[in-house]
Amino acid sequence: MAAVTVQFLTIVLVSHKVLSVEYPFPSNNRGFDVIRSADYYWPFDAVQNGVVEELNSGRVGTVNGSVVTTSAVVNDGILLDGGANFVTLGDFSGTCVASPSLCAQTGLSVSVWWKNSELISRQCITSGGKGLSDGLSLYTISPAFGTEFYIRSGNTLWMAAFPSPSDTWTHFVFTWTQADTIEVWQDGVKLAAPITTTVGTNYGDVHNNLVVGTNNDQSYDEYCTGSFDELAIWGRKLTDPEVMYYYQASTGTVIGVDTVKTEVDTLTNATYEKTADLLQSLMAVTVSGPHVLDMDITKAVSVLEKLSTLLPEETVGTNNASDLSQMFFEETGQLMSALNQYGWGNMTQHVKDSTLSDLSRVTDQFNIHLGSHVASSGTTTVLSAGDNGISNFSVTVRPAAVLQHDDYVFPDGDSDTTIQIPASIVNYNIHEARTIVAVLYHNFHQRYSTNNSLGVDPSEASLNSLVVSATLSPSPPLPLQDNITVSFTHLEEAEDSARRWCVHLDLTGDVGVWSDEGCVILSTNSNRTVCSCNHMTNYAILMQVVDVQVDHGNRVALQVITYVGCGLSIICLFVSIIVFLGLSSIQADKTHAHVNLCVCLLLAQMLFLIGSGWTPGTVVCKVFAVLLHYIYLSAFAWMLVEGIHLYNVIIRVFTHVRLLYYYLIGWGLPLLVCIVSVSIAHSGYGEKDNCWLSTGGGVIWAFVAPALVIIMVNAVILILVTREVVKLNNISFRVKPEKEKSSFKSSVRAVAVLLPILGISWIFGVLAVNEAAVVFQYIFALTNSSQGLFIFLFHCALNSEVRQAFKRRAYSWSVSRGNIPGRVDTVRVKPFDSDVIRPESQSSTKSNKKTPTPELMPSVVSTTHLPNLEFSDPDVFATPLSNMDSSAPQPIPRRKLSRMPSTEV
């Protein structure tokens, strides 16, 4: 008795240990999760003390005879050599295993890995006597005549016949319900096995044991030869994907959504026919149901995203385009189906929002591509329209020169939610074909969060209507000529005290948030709200390394700053170009740099404002993004040229660089960067949210990285130049110590003059990486949208050389008209004047000492004899000899001031 007790305790402890932790496969695998969900599971990995372990319910099976383990597909299995060796897995009275009628509605499933070595008729797994008792039975006849699987419930017997497996490991799944009869799966493939249903005698549940390797009439006198592994039984019918998932997990093969994703990921382009095949494959493995997991949904959406980028840039026939659009909406219907609640329910809210945001984007992108490439029939074409169970949808193509006489209204007919687009918007560009993609989602509001930019606590808000979207391509310019009207019927009657907002899903980031920007309420009551909407964009995204969410108030402020600053800069840059090119007396290397920098900034800001209306994902938008990338890189390259020129003139002194090198840097290097970037990552241009570089996949760094390098180089040059300014001011300070404050002002002024042309303030765009850094977005918008204004002020309007050039031009004009007698070269000038540093001795208003007029000074040089030393404007740091104190040490000509010996005065 004592020995029996010890053995019983040992069995319980071992079973408990296995139940807790020791599954013979990895965790977090959906295929093996199917096994975990089984009612009964025997891994057959070991035979210990004459017992085999069942993991999911703790039952104990006993070994009869000599049963050994053998290598199997999943770890080890058991080997039955045909002698009096078999395994009794226990009495299953009162369960679906012995009485399938208990699971007539939910069904019964049996999974096993089997290596058949039997040559004659034998029962290999059974809980019924080959159909003479309620239960199941796997019966091999012979290799020539095949194998049969039986289910008996009451007086009805179902039998499936299929070829006998060879002497290799083969996976079988048998599923049954009273309505669907038997289905047989072999190695992940459903067999077309003939099913026979016979109604006869009800033998009752005579034999209740489940045995492996022999018959179940309790005589145990016939024995099956073969090996068995991973036996599992469910009191329900497994779904088709569950069968495939487990086979995939146990064999390490790729099936399901992964098969389609793997194939799509290897493609660089696809024909319309190939796209149709891939869509059909994706639909086949994402049939709605509880077997669809969260990873299936997210992977399927990523497949759709990739397919939308693989579509060829060639014309597609109307029928093919219609089929593709219809298949696309069928697939989105499967993914968003309520039957997939298990998959959606296992997602975090952030993943849900991200997945739905991506699905919304790709729906527009895919169908707009089809609409823009469909062969024109000369009349309005509806590529697809209908209701896929989770949404109403419509894709309409209106060819060029075909007017929309009435407002576009979606959905047609009687609907609780409608969107109305004025005909003036649809007809804004009748020279191109226009595509309208409209979708009314039935359950979008149930899954999407209430995260918003309104300052409203999401936990206190709810979406009280269906979600409707409409996209027109090519996109009309903003602001819209007439507003769009959207009418909503409330899902729940709203109280009078409840606040309401008309919101749209702002997809400027990876995950959309609800925003009321550009939307106002026209009318509302407890059951219905009518909205009017219009939208704009902002400037700060150009330098954002990551997408940043900005609340409504800050976004409006940034937009105002952006558009006002860009408008002023465009005017100022245009005037600056005219000034630099029109005044021949100031022509020099630095003027070439100034002009080219102004041209780049002028083009960039004009293109940015124009491009805000294009639709992302279109060819025009992608081309525009590439062009904008090149222009902005060129602007930075010319800022680098400005820095190099300053370094050569101020630090190295008198070093001359051929203009050709400047032009190669300014226009050639950006072209090289763009060519490499486009060839490697062309899909990152104008694909998502705007006509610029995508922040996903690192494509944005093709702009940010060169810009950062140039900013750092110019920052170093600015420090070196500022140091030279301070040294020069120190010379004046030694002579006149009371002028220390003036010297400091000169140094500050030097930095202020140089900042606009060196572009160092662009660093604030990189620092604006999250909501907490919104102050950097304001600094960035203020300084860079107004860069042209600052260039005009510091290098034209307040530049002494430009002013003197205007005086000379005015004097020359007056002389030519005979109003003023004299020579042009007697005009008073400052041949070595500097706008970066203005020595105190130059200010006659602040000195009691009268400065002699230039006409009486021997060092005065007429404009006609001024040497081309590049020593004027901010590029010069030399005090005019005529303005230096006579007691001060005189600088040695052509010698850098920074290298002068320190002289105490």
Secondary structure, DSSP 8 states (H G I E B T S, - for coil): -HHHHHHHHHHHHHHHHHHHT--SS-SS-HHHHHHHT-SEEE-----BTTEEE-TTT--EEEEES--EEEE-SSSEEEEEESSS-EEEEEE-TTSTTT-GGGGTTT-EEEEEEEEE---S-EEEEESSSTTSSSEEEEEEEETTTEEEEEEEETTEEEEEEE----SS-EEEEEEEETTTEEEEEETTEE----EEEEE-----S---EEEESB-SSS----B-EEEEEEEEEESS---HHHHHHHHHHHHT---THHHHHHHHHT-S---HHHHHHHHHHHHHH--SSTT--HHHHHHHHHHHHHHHHHS-SS-B-HHHHHHHHHHHHHHHHHHT-GGGHHHHHTS-HHHHHHHHHHHHHHHHHHHHHHHHHB---SS-EEEEEEE-SSEEEEEEEE-TT----S-EEES-SS-SSEEEE-HHHHTTTTTS-EEEEEEEESSHHHHS---BSSS--GGG----S-EEEEEEES---SS-SS-EEEEEE-SS---TT------EEE-SSSS-EEE-TTEEEEEE-SSEEEEEE-----SGGGG-SS-----HHHHHHHHHHHHHHHHHHHHHHHHHHHHHHH-GGG-SHHHHHHHHHHHHHHHHHHHHHHHTTS-TTSHHHHHHHHHHHHHHHHHHHHHHHHHHHHIIIIII-S----HHHHHIIIIIHHHHHHHHHHHHHGGGBS-SSSSSB-SGGGTTHHHHHHHHHHHHHHHHHHHHHHHHHHHHHHHHHHH-GGGHHHHHHHHHHHHHHHHHHHTGGGHHHHH--SGGGHHHHHHHHHHHHTHHHHHHIIIIIT-HHHHHHHHHHHHHHHHHTTSS-S-GGGS---TT--SS---GGG-GGG-SS----GGG-TT---GGG----S-SGGG-----GGGS-TTS----TT--GGGS-----
